[in-house]
Amino acid sequence: MGTPRGIRNNNPGNIEINPANKWQGVMPRERMTAEQRGEKRFVVFASPAWGIRALATLLINYFDRHGLNTINKIVDRWAPPVENDTDAYARAVARETCINEAVQGACVTPNDFVNLHEYRRLRPIVEAIIRHENGQQPYSAEVIEEGLRLAGVVKPGAEPLVAVPKAVPVAAVTAATATGAGAIAELAQQFSAPVQQLTPAIAQVNAVAASTSALPGWLRAGIAVVVLVAAGASLYTWWKLRRAKRAVAS
């Protein structure tokens, strides 16, 4: 038997092409094999980690946006009964949470609540879906963890993606609230410079605060907000330009 389609496409969740979904890590067409260029149904990713990231991101969206918080509910949406034996699929995924040696104490039944922001819940479910979709789970622990990191879920006790300067914790929290943990994780994974650029912004706010100390408190607060918004807009524009350059380069 040949390599399963999902593995060939670096898309172990068999995520279908949808023009509305602008997935990160999609394989540029000029780098695809002839077989991949002929793929009409499923997304082709540049590496397994990006495909695992997409799988994990979809699961987290199910949890956050649709309230799908049990394995039964998740699998029912991932693999609709019209095309799959959904009950058997859900039982297989639940079974994986019990036998996965890398995640202790995470055993759940198909109807138990699961928080997909937790590494111990998300990882075995991701691995079970990969196994069920492809008849195998060929990836190393490192590849799985890289995909989860790109989706914003890091193994407890693992090193952070980037050393964040102590001067900018508030800015980092604000950014995470605005754009989501997955986006921040990807940003940290690929570019440490954006985080470093926040330090001058904080210094600028401090300078403005000092120079306007004689003004009323409400006016000082308004000026500070304007400065922070301007700094954030500048940082976002810089990041978008970097992403565009990387896309062209790849």
C-alpha positions in Angstrom: 0.0 0.0 0.0 1.2 3.5 -0.8 1.6 6.5 1.5 -1.8 7.7 2.7 -3.1 10.9 1.0 -3.1 13.0 4.1 0.6 12.1 4.8 1.6 12.8 1.2 -0.1 16.2 1.4 1.4 17.0 4.9 -2.3 17.4 5.8 -2.9 14.5 8.3 -6.3 15.9 9.3 -7.4 15.8 5.6 -8.6 19.4 5.8 -10.5 20.3 2.6 -9.7 23.3 0.4 -11.9 26.3 1.2 -11.1 29.7 -0.3 -12.4 31.3 2.8 -9.6 29.7 4.9 -6.3 31.4 4.4 -4.1 28.7 6.0 -0.6 29.5 7.0 2.1 27.1 5.8 0.5 26.1 2.5 2.9 24.6 0.0 3.7 27.0 -2.8 2.6 25.5 -6.0 6.0 25.7 -7.6 7.4 23.5 -4.9 4.7 20.8 -5.1 5.2 17.4 -6.6 3.2 16.6 -9.8 0.9 14.5 -7.6 0.3 17.4 -5.2 -0.4 19.8 -8.0 -3.1 17.5 -9.1 -4.8 17.6 -5.6 -8.3 19.0 -6.0 -9.9 18.3 -2.7 -7.4 18.7 0.2 -5.0 21.4 1.2 -1.3 20.7 0.6 1.0 22.0 3.4 4.7 22.7 3.2 5.5 20.4 6.2 3.7 18.1 8.6 4.0 20.7 11.4 1.9 23.2 9.4 -0.7 20.5 8.7 -0.8 19.6 12.4 -1.1 23.2 13.3 -4.2 23.5 11.0 -5.7 20.4 12.5 -5.2 21.7 16.1 -6.4 25.2 15.1 -9.7 23.9 13.7 -10.2 21.9 16.9 -9.6 24.9 19.1 -12.1 26.9 16.9 -14.7 24.2 17.4 -14.2 24.6 21.1 -14.1 28.4 21.2 -16.7 29.4 18.5 -19.1 26.5 18.5 -19.0 25.1 22.0 -17.9 21.7 21.0 -16.5 20.4 24.2 -16.8 16.6 24.1 -15.2 14.1 21.8 -18.6 13.1 20.4 -19.5 16.7 19.5 -16.0 17.3 18.0 -16.0 14.2 15.8 -19.6 14.7 14.7 -18.5 18.0 13.1 -15.1 16.8 11.9 -16.4 13.6 10.3 -20.2 14.0 9.7 -22.3 10.8 9.9 -23.2 11.1 6.2 -19.6 10.1 5.3 -18.3 8.3 8.4 -19.2 5.9 11.3 -19.0 8.8 13.7 -19.7 6.7 16.8 -16.8 4.4 16.1 -14.6 7.4 15.2 -15.4 9.0 18.6 -14.8 5.8 20.5 -11.4 5.5 18.8 -10.5 9.1 19.6 -11.5 8.6 23.3 -9.6 5.4 23.4 -6.5 7.2 22.2 -6.7 9.6 25.2 -6.4 6.6 27.5 -3.5 4.8 25.8 -1.4 7.7 24.8 1.8 7.2 26.9 2.9 10.8 26.5 -0.1 12.2 28.3 -0.8 10.8 31.7 -4.2 11.1 33.5 -6.0 12.4 30.4 -8.3 9.5 29.8 -11.8 10.6 28.9 -15.0 9.1 27.5 -16.7 10.4 24.3 -19.2 12.4 26.4 -16.7 13.9 29.0 -15.9 17.7 28.9 -12.6 18.4 27.3 -10.8 21.8 27.2 -8.9 21.9 23.9 -6.6 24.7 25.2 -5.0 22.1 27.4 -2.0 20.3 26.0 -3.0 17.0 27.8 -6.4 17.0 26.1 -5.5 18.4 22.6 -2.4 16.3 21.9 -4.0 12.8 22.1 -7.1 14.0 20.2 -4.9 15.3 17.4 -2.9 12.1 17.3 -6.1 10.0 17.3 -7.5 12.0 14.4 -4.2 11.6 12.5 -4.3 7.8 13.1 -8.0 7.5 12.1 -7.7 9.6 9.0 -4.5 7.9 7.7 -4.5 4.4 9.3 -1.2 5.4 11.0 0.4 8.1 13.1 3.9 8.4 11.6 5.1 11.6 13.2 7.6 11.9 16.0 6.8 13.6 19.3 8.8 16.6 18.2 6.8 17.1 15.1 3.5 16.8 16.9 4.7 19.3 19.6 5.9 21.7 16.9 2.5 21.7 15.3 0.8 22.3 18.6 3.2 25.1 19.4 2.4 26.8 16.1 -1.3 26.6 17.1 -0.5 28.2 20.5 -0.6 25.2 22.8 2.8 24.4 24.4 3.7 21.3 26.4 3.8 22.2 30.2 7.3 22.7 31.3 8.6 23.2 27.8 10.8 26.2 27.0 8.9 29.3 25.8 9.0 30.0 22.1 10.9 33.2 22.6 12.3 35.0 25.6 9.9 37.9 26.1 11.6 41.0 27.7 10.4 41.7 31.2 9.6 45.3 30.3 6.7 44.3 28.0 4.4 41.8 29.8 1.4 44.1 29.6 1.8 44.7 25.9 2.1 41.0 25.3 -1.1 40.3 27.2 -2.9 43.0 25.2 -1.7 41.5 21.9 -2.8 38.0 22.9 -6.2 39.3 23.8 -6.6 41.1 20.4 -5.2 38.5 18.0 -5.4 35.1 19.8 -2.9 32.8 21.3 -2.3 30.9 18.1 -1.3 34.1 16.2 1.0 35.2 19.1 2.7 31.7 19.2 3.3 31.8 15.4 4.7 35.4 15.6 7.0 34.4 18.4 8.1 31.3 16.6 9.1 33.1 13.5 10.1 36.6 14.5 11.6 37.7 17.8 12.1 41.3 16.4 8.5 42.4 16.8 8.7 41.6 20.5 11.9 43.6 20.8 10.3 46.5 19.0 7.7 46.9 21.7 10.4 48.1 24.2 10.8 51.5 22.4 7.0 51.8 22.3 6.8 51.4 26.1 9.6 53.9 26.5 7.7 56.3 24.3 4.6 56.0 26.4 6.7 56.6 29.6 8.2 59.7 28.0 4.7 61.0 27.1 3.5 60.4 30.6 6.3 62.3 32.1 5.9 65.3 29.7 2.2 65.6 30.3 2.3 65.2 34.1 0.7 68.6 34.6 -2.4 67.8 32.5 -5.7 66.3 33.9 -5.6 62.6 34.4 -8.3 61.8 31.8 -6.4 63.8 29.1 -3.1 62.1 30.0 -4.8 58.7 29.7 -6.3 59.6 26.3 -2.9 60.7 25.0 -1.3 57.5 26.2 -3.9 55.4 24.5 -3.3 57.2 21.2 0.4 56.6 21.4 -0.1 52.9 22.2 -2.5 52.5 19.2 -0.1 54.2 16.9 2.8 52.0 18.1 0.6 48.9 17.7 -0.4 49.9 14.2 3.2 50.4 13.2 4.2 47.1 14.6 1.3 45.3 12.8 2.2 46.9 9.5 5.9 45.8 9.9 4.8 42.3 10.7 2.5 42.1 7.6 5.3 43.3 5.4 7.7 40.7 6.8 5.1 37.9 6.2 4.6 39.1 2.6 8.4 39.1 2.0 8.6 35.6 3.4 5.8 34.4 1.2 7.5 35.8 -1.9 10.8 34.2 -0.8 9.3 30.8 -0.3 
